[in-house]
Amino acid sequence: MKKIVYYISFLLLLFLISIIPTSAKEFKTCTRTTTNLRVREYFVRDDNLNAILETPCVDEVDKIYDFADLLTDLEEEELYKQVSNYIRDTNYDLALVTIDDNNKGSARQFAEDFYDYNYFGYTDTRDGSLLLIDMDTRELYLTRTGYAIKMYEDITIDEILDDGYNYIINENYYDTFRVMIQGLENNFQETYPDSNQDLLINEYGEVYYIKHIPYSWVLIIAGIITLIVSLIFYQKSVLKIKAINTISYLKNKNINLRKDHLVNTIVTHTRRSSNTSSGGSGSKRSGSTSHRASSGSSHAGSGRRF
């Protein structure tokens, strides 16, 4: 009888083990079809259907998508807590992705498509970021969209990537993500950086820039224009007076005025050489630079090869 009880208990234990998830945050996937793309409707165009179909379909609530199996269950659990805290504190979305097969050709393309063609991002502007470890192209990449573009300057993102790079070169993928999430958290502030005050996000999450002319510049420019116009009118009046005086003088001396006519004459013009050069070395500026992704949305991002 005891053997039967032990046997049943053993079978029950095996059954319980089989139904317990093997991953702390096992993520769910779905299938895209031409009739059900599982994407925001306004992203669908004729020229990006393949890009949508080739993008893995996931549930946006999972946040951690370890396709390359670089993280342990405990590491995923700890990172999920950190991501959840970041989302709670900032109201910006955040996803972590690892892949070992990139069908997009570049880490940037994969990161942007994965974010856009799944339901990531909060509010209509889809504010948030995505951190990608691409083992295929050997690149660590961070992309951001919506108001996350305005919050984090390019130079800030470079510093966060540098922190992650210090760990990824030693194959420490957990700490790579950990320090980068911490960097995003530490650099989130109540107001946007001064260098991004002219960067605006419209209701669709698209980035555009405005240029303000300082009031002092307006006064200076107006004064210069007024001075130039005054000098022109003054010069014209002086020339007119001189011309009248000259004609009166010639008439008084009975000198005939002769008009010369140029017949069969070719007039040539010579272009003056310019000493200006269009060359020059570029320099890193503060603020955020953005571009259009395959979805048509605005993204800003950077990466590190490892």
C-alpha positions in Angstrom: 0.0 0.0 0.0 2.9 2.4 0.9 4.4 1.8 -2.6 1.1 2.8 -4.2 0.9 6.0 -2.2 4.5 6.9 -3.0 3.9 6.2 -6.6 0.8 8.3 -6.8 2.6 11.1 -4.9 5.5 10.9 -7.3 3.2 11.2 -10.3 1.4 14.1 -8.6 4.7 15.9 -8.1 5.7 15.4 -11.7 2.3 16.8 -12.8 2.8 19.9 -10.6 6.3 20.5 -11.9 5.0 20.2 -15.5 2.4 22.9 -15.1 4.7 25.4 -13.3 6.1 27.9 -15.8 9.8 27.3 -16.5 10.4 31.0 -16.9 9.8 33.7 -14.3 8.3 35.9 -17.1 7.5 33.6 -20.0 6.3 35.8 -22.8 3.5 35.1 -25.1 3.7 35.3 -28.9 1.1 35.5 -31.6 0.9 35.0 -35.4 0.4 37.8 -37.9 -1.4 37.2 -41.2 -2.3 39.5 -44.1 -5.9 39.6 -42.9 -4.9 40.2 -39.2 -1.6 42.1 -38.9 -2.1 42.7 -35.2 -0.7 46.2 -35.4 -2.0 49.8 -35.0 -4.2 50.5 -38.0 -2.6 53.9 -38.8 0.8 52.1 -39.2 -0.4 50.0 -42.1 0.7 51.0 -45.6 1.3 49.2 -48.8 5.1 49.7 -48.6 5.6 48.3 -45.1 3.5 45.1 -45.1 6.5 42.8 -45.3 8.2 44.7 -42.4 5.1 44.2 -40.3 4.7 40.5 -41.2 8.4 39.8 -40.5 8.2 41.4 -37.0 7.6 39.0 -34.0 4.2 39.5 -32.5 4.2 39.6 -28.7 2.0 40.7 -25.8 3.1 44.1 -24.8 2.5 43.4 -21.1 5.3 41.0 -20.7 8.1 43.6 -21.2 11.0 41.1 -21.4 11.5 39.1 -24.5 14.5 36.9 -24.2 14.5 35.2 -27.7 18.2 34.5 -27.4 17.9 32.9 -24.0 20.6 35.1 -22.4 18.9 35.5 -19.0 18.1 33.1 -16.2 14.6 32.9 -14.7 15.8 34.9 -11.6 17.4 37.6 -13.7 14.2 38.0 -15.8 12.2 38.3 -12.6 14.5 41.0 -11.2 14.6 42.9 -14.4 10.8 42.8 -14.7 10.6 44.4 -11.3 13.0 47.1 -12.3 11.1 47.8 -15.6 7.8 47.9 -13.7 9.2 50.5 -11.3 10.6 52.6 -14.1 7.2 52.5 -15.9 5.4 53.5 -12.7 7.8 56.3 -11.9 7.9 57.9 -15.4 4.8 56.8 -17.2 7.0 55.9 -20.1 7.0 52.3 -21.5 10.0 50.1 -21.6 10.8 46.8 -23.2 13.9 44.5 -23.1 14.6 42.3 -26.1 17.4 39.8 -26.9 17.7 38.0 -30.3 20.2 35.7 -32.0 18.6 35.9 -35.5 17.9 39.3 -37.0 15.8 39.1 -40.1 15.8 42.9 -40.4 19.5 43.3 -41.2 20.2 45.9 -38.5 19.7 46.3 -34.8 18.1 49.7 -35.4 15.6 48.4 -37.8 14.6 45.5 -35.6 14.3 47.7 -32.4 12.1 50.2 -34.2 9.8 47.7 -35.9 9.5 45.6 -32.7 8.4 48.7 -30.8 6.0 50.1 -33.4 4.4 46.9 -34.7 3.5 45.7 -31.3 1.4 47.8 -28.9 4.2 49.5 -26.9 4.1 53.1 -25.7 1.7 55.0 -23.5 -0.8 57.7 -24.7 -1.3 58.6 -28.4 2.3 59.7 -28.6 3.5 56.1 -27.6 6.1 57.4 -25.2 8.8 54.9 -24.3 12.1 53.1 -25.0 13.3 49.7 -26.1 16.7 48.1 -25.2 17.9 45.4 -27.6 20.8 43.0 -27.4 21.3 41.7 -30.9 23.6 38.6 -30.9 23.3 38.3 -34.7 24.7 41.7 -35.6 26.6 42.0 -32.3 25.1 45.3 -31.3 23.6 46.8 -28.2 20.9 49.3 -29.3 18.5 51.7 -27.5 15.6 53.3 -29.3 13.1 55.8 -27.9 10.0 57.5 -29.2 7.3 60.0 -28.2 8.2 62.2 -25.3 11.1 59.9 -24.4 12.9 61.5 -27.3 12.5 64.9 -25.7 13.4 63.7 -22.2 16.7 62.0 -23.1 19.3 63.9 -25.0 21.6 62.0 -27.5 24.6 62.6 -25.2 22.7 61.1 -22.3 21.8 58.0 -24.3 25.5 57.7 -25.3 26.5 57.7 -21.7 23.8 55.0 -20.9 25.1 52.8 -23.8 28.6 53.2 -22.5 27.6 51.9 -19.1 25.9 48.9 -20.7 28.8 48.3 -23.0 31.1 47.8 -20.0 29.1 44.7 -19.1 28.1 43.3 -22.4 31.7 42.9 -23.5 32.1 40.5 -20.6 28.9 38.6 -21.6 27.1 39.9 -18.5 23.7 40.5 -20.1 21.7 40.9 -16.9 23.9 43.8 -15.6 23.9 45.3 -19.1 20.2 45.7 -18.9 20.2 46.6 -15.2 22.6 49.6 -15.5 20.9 50.9 -18.6 17.5 50.9 -17.0 19.0 52.6 -14.0 20.5 55.2 -16.3 17.1 55.9 -17.8 15.6 56.2 -14.3 18.4 58.5 -13.1 18.1 60.8 -16.0 14.4 61.2 -15.9 13.4 64.6 -14.5 10.4 66.9 -14.0 11.4 69.3 -16.8 12.9 68.6 -20.2 16.5 69.5 -20.9 17.0 73.1 -22.1 18.5 71.9 -25.3 15.2 70.2 -26.2 12.9 73.1 -25.5 12.5 73.8 -29.2 11.7 70.1 -29.9 7.9 69.5 -30.0 5.9 66.3 -30.2 2.6 66.5 -32.0 -0.5 64.4 -31.2 0.8 61.5 -33.4 4.2 61.3 -31.7 6.0 63.0 -34.6 8.9 65.2 -33.8 9.3 68.7 -35.2 11.4 71.7 -34.2 10.7 75.4 -33.7 13.3 78.2 -33.9 13.0 81.2 -31.6 14.7 84.5 -32.5 15.8 86.4 -29.4 14.1 89.7 -28.9 17.4 91.5 -28.8 18.3 90.0 -32.3 15.0 91.3 -33.6 15.8 94.9 -32.5 19.3 94.6 -33.9 18.1 93.3 -37.3 15.4 96.0 -37.5 17.9 98.7 -36.7 20.3 97.4 -39.4 17.6 97.2 -42.0 16.4 100.8 -41.2 20.0 102.1 -41.4 20.6 100.4 -44.8 17.3 101.8 -46.3 18.1 105.2 -45.0 21.6 105.1 -46.5 20.2 104.0 -49.9 17.7 106.9 -50.0 20.4 109.3 -48.9 22.8 108.1 -51.6 20.1 108.4 -54.3 19.2 111.9 -53.3 22.9 112.9 -53.3 23.4 111.4 -56.8 20.3 113.1 -58.1 21.4 116.5 -56.8 24.9 116.0 -58.4 23.3 115.0 -61.8 21.1 118.1 -61.9 24.0 120.3 -61.0 26.2 118.7 -63.8 23.5 119.1 -66.5 22.9 122.7 -65.5 26.6 123.4 -65.7 27.0 121.8 -69.2 24.0 123.7 -70.5 25.4 127.0 -69.2 28.7 126.2 -71.1 26.9 125.3 -74.3 28.4 121.8 -74.3 26.5 119.2 -76.3 25.8 115.9 -74.7 26.6 112.8 -76.8 25.0 109.5 -76.5 27.1 106.4 -77.4 25.4 103.4 -78.8 27.0 100.0 -78.6 26.5 98.1 -81.8 27.6 94.4 -82.3 29.4 94.6 -79.0 29.7 91.5 -76.7 29.6 92.1 -73.0 31.3 89.5 -70.8 30.9 88.8 -67.1 33.5 87.2 -65.0 32.5 85.2 -61.8 34.5 86.2 -58.8 36.2 83.4 -57.0 35.0 82.6 -53.5 37.3 81.7 -50.6 34.5 80.1 -48.6 34.6 76.3 -48.1 31.7 73.9 -47.5 33.9 71.5 -45.7 34.6 71.2 -42.0 34.5 68.7 -39.2 31.2 68.0 -37.4 30.8 68.1 -33.6 28.4 66.4 -31.2 25.6 68.8 -30.2 23.3 68.7 -27.2 19.7 67.9 -27.7 18.0 65.0 -29.5 18.1 64.0 -33.2 15.4 61.9 -34.7 14.4 60.1 -37.9 11.5 58.3 -39.5 11.1 54.5 -38.9 9.6 52.2 -41.5 6.2 52.8 -39.8 6.5 56.5 -40.5 6.8 57.3 -36.7 9.6 59.3 -35.2 12.4 57.5 -33.4 15.7 58.5 -31.8 18.4 55.9 -31.1 22.0 54.8 -30.9 24.0 51.6 -30.5 27.3 50.0 -29.6 29.0 47.1 -31.4 30.4 44.5 -29.1 
